Amino acid sequence: MITPELADLLGGADGVADDGPAAIAAALASVAAANESPEARDVRLMGAAVALARSGTGATYPNPCVGAIVVQGERVVGAGRSAVTGGPHAEVSALSQAGGAARGATVYVTLEPCSHFGRTPPCTGALIAAGVAEVVVGALDPAAHAGGRGIELLRAAGIRVRHGVLAGACASAHEHYVHHEVTRLPFVTLKIASSLDGQIAAGSGDSKWITGEPARRLGHWLRARHHAIAVGADTVLRDDPALSVRMVTGVDPLPVIFDSALRVAGAVRRPTLLRPGSVVLHTSRAPAAAQRAVEDLGLRRIELAGDAEGRVDVAGALQALGQLPLRSLLVEGGGRMIASFVAAGAWQRFYWFHAPVVLGDGKPAAAGLKVAAVADATRLRPLLRTDVGVDGLTILGPPADRAEEPARRES
């Protein structure tokens, strides 16, 4: 079960990574409470738009999944969210559903309407042509081609524009897109499923299954929400993982394999790893024959500098992946991969599932992370602690200079 507080960090609907129809139906059914203030009305309607945006996170890469609501008087007459790349944007879908009722209406949209020609015409033009009276924007678009231009064009056409309603929730709904536009690096989420004593596998290497089905389902939900998924060569060779989305509805993330010596060249078997666009990152340690073998498989090969231990440098890898461009990256391991990202401080969110089981001498969750003293350990920032079935889940953020907020606890 996805609780409201967990959904606030994760988004979506229980057990479904892509649930646009349900979100649209909920938005259309939104009804004002008795004696509702203008501020409460804004929060209710923008909240419905945010739910629309979150319902499709991961389904529209590389575009953000935006939510839009068209309101005529007290009635929601149109609701939409971004389609897959090349399809209608949220505003266009909502206006199409509203039809003639859009004239003189107010539109709530989670991200500043686009003002440039890409695969589709600009949404500002559609809003102007529809004759809407007001547009309420949640978050500004940080892209170089935007930066408030959409708002300027709407105002120049005589449309009232307000922005900043539920700005934090709107920015959170688009955090992968916003982070990449600002930094040119993918938004990185680390994910571990371990025993209570911090092991991700038994000493034999067996790891199926440490956590229960609800936690595994949530893990697949995370996959569906990310543009790409990263694992190390050891994981590929040991587990032959599919790296696909199962147990929920969603789009498979793009596989990214960290393999300094290209050991996987002759061992990659699963079709999901061999699909076009899959990326293998390596260093100069990789033999020429292995490089050719990877290319013959149709995989994208990127050579990068090695770190002090000869492994693929994390910072360089993120720069290369950001240029592809990959908006977000889910790092699933193994332990050395997780440790390298933690040591580099190169992540934005950490999902740690911990099962009520003790494995003893197994495979540690952060193998190779060297800490000489407790005082030197990286102190992470707890965002939420909750239960997922019989397992626990702690969601963490990077250390912050500001005072740490206490973790929220689900009762």
Secondary structure, DSSP 8 states (H G I E B T S, - for coil): ---HHHHHHH-SBTTBS--HHHHHHHHHT----TT--HHHHHHHHHHHHHHHHHHTTTSSTTS---EEEEEETTEEEEEEE--STTS--HHHHHHHHHGGGGTT-EEEEEE----S-SSS--HHHHHHHHT-SEEEEEE---STT-TTHHHHHHHHTT-EEEE-TTHHHHHHHTHHHHHHHHHSS-EEEEEEEE-TTSEEE-TTS--TTSS-HHHHHHHHHHHHTSSEEEEEHHHHHHH-------SS-----EEEEE-TT-GGGGT---HHHHSTT-EEEE-TTS-HHHHHHHHHTT-EEEE--B-TTSSB-HHHHHHHHHTTT--EEEEEE-HHHHHHHHHHT--SEEEEEE-S----SSEETTTT---SSGGGS---EEEEEEEETTEEEEEEE---SS-----EE--
